[in-house]
């Protein structure tokens, strides 16, 4: 008598899944967790990002919402240079610069009120922030 082989797959996510999960360039680890019963093999996998201690940018922006000057304070970065791009909600680049210091300000006086994306990058990582201009 032949055994019948049945396959059934379900992908479940528990917890909070970041929006950037699929777009991320991070390294993820897959851990297999197998369980066996009398007639059933269950394969369970856990996917989690590998932690990189100290490799990511540590950035503080203030004030947000901003009237005129947005202050940027970076306490941890890789390399000597930090670059930023300020993009409006339609995707248009409105400001771009390479900074030599970890504390700087971005002049937003002449920009219209709205939502902007600030992309800050060093040699190894990139972070994006939502900035609101009053």
ABEGO torsion letter per residue (X at the ends): XBBBBBBBBBBBBBEBBBAAAAABABBBBBBBBBBBBAABBBBBBBBBBBBBBGABBBBBBOBOBBAABBBBBBABBBEABBBBBBBBAAGBBABBBBBABABBBBBAAABBBEBBBBBBBBAABBBBBBBBBX
